[in-house]
Amino acid sequence: MPRYEFRCRTCDDTFEVSRPMAESGAPAACPAGHADTVKLLSAVAVGGTAAAPAAPSGGGCCGGGGCC
């Protein structure tokens, strides 16, 4: 289940809520009970490896500068 991060505007606390994607836009009260919260935009990493460096030009395994 996805986790969404919120920040309380009253106490400035940041907290996470697990909920279905269909309810991602629903408001969430902070753990202290304040209702004035805002959903934060989180960066998500996809994949598990770093991008490979660019192949050097002139040569390479296929003779055209890139690997096949």
C-alpha contacts under 8 A as a table, 3 or more apart, distances in Angstrom:
res1	aa1	res2	aa2	distance
1	M	18	S	6.23
1	M	19	R	6.12
1	M	20	P	5.96
1	M	21	M	7.90
2	P	18	S	5.71
2	P	19	R	6.07
2	P	20	P	6.41
2	P	21	M	6.75
3	R	16	E	6.22
3	R	17	V	5.45
3	R	18	S	4.30
3	R	19	R	6.50
4	Y	16	E	5.39
4	Y	17	V	5.24
4	Y	18	S	6.31
4	Y	19	R	7.68
4	Y	24	S	7.32
4	Y	39	K	7.29
4	Y	40	L	7.62
5	E	14	T	7.04
5	E	15	F	5.71
5	E	16	E	4.35
5	E	17	V	6.44
5	E	39	K	6.02
5	E	40	L	5.49
5	E	41	L	7.56
5	E	42	S	7.33
6	F	14	T	5.70
6	F	15	F	5.40
6	F	16	E	6.04
6	F	17	V	7.65
6	F	28	A	7.63
6	F	30	C	7.96
6	F	37	T	6.47
6	F	38	V	5.51
6	F	39	K	4.32
6	F	40	L	5.32
7	R	12	D	6.16
7	R	13	D	5.65
7	R	14	T	4.34
7	R	15	F	6.36
7	R	30	C	7.65
7	R	37	T	5.51
7	R	38	V	5.42
7	R	39	K	6.50
7	R	40	L	6.85
8	C	11	C	5.77
8	C	12	D	4.91
8	C	13	D	5.30
8	C	14	T	6.42
8	C	29	A	7.92
8	C	30	C	6.00
8	C	34	H	7.09
8	C	35	A	7.73
8	C	36	D	6.04
8	C	37	T	4.28
8	C	38	V	6.51
9	R	12	D	5.27
9	R	13	D	7.80
9	R	36	D	5.68
9	R	37	T	5.54
9	R	38	V	7.25
10	T	34	H	6.76
10	T	36	D	6.50
10	T	37	T	7.81
13	D	30	C	7.55
15	F	30	C	7.08
15	F	31	P	7.74
17	V	28	A	7.76
19	R	23	E	6.38
19	R	24	S	6.80
20	P	23	E	5.49
20	P	24	S	6.64
21	M	24	S	4.99
22	A	25	G	7.84
23	E	26	A	5.43
27	P	37	T	7.33
27	P	38	V	7.85
28	A	35	A	6.96
28	A	37	T	6.71
29	A	32	A	7.88
29	A	33	G	5.69
29	A	34	H	5.55
29	A	35	A	4.61
29	A	36	D	7.20
29	A	37	T	6.58
30	C	33	G	5.27
30	C	34	H	5.39
30	C	35	A	6.61
30	C	37	T	6.93
31	P	34	H	7.53
34	H	37	T	7.46
55	A	60	G	7.15
55	A	65	G	6.71
55	A	66	G	5.47
55	A	67	C	7.12
56	P	59	G	7.39
56	P	60	G	6.90
56	P	65	G	6.35
56	P	66	G	7.27
57	S	60	G	7.22
57	S	64	G	7.91
57	S	65	G	4.63
57	S	66	G	7.25
58	G	63	G	7.53
58	G	64	G	6.84
58	G	65	G	5.00
59	G	62	C	7.45
59	G	63	G	4.94
59	G	64	G	6.07
59	G	65	G	4.87
59	G	66	G	7.66
60	G	63	G	5.35
60	G	64	G	6.44
60	G	65	G	4.70
60	G	66	G	5.35
60	G	67	C	6.00
61	C	64	G	7.74
61	C	65	G	7.43
61	C	66	G	6.67
61	C	67	C	5.18
61	C	68	C	7.07
62	C	65	G	6.90
62	C	66	G	6.46
62	C	67	C	5.85
62	C	68	C	6.27
63	G	66	G	7.49
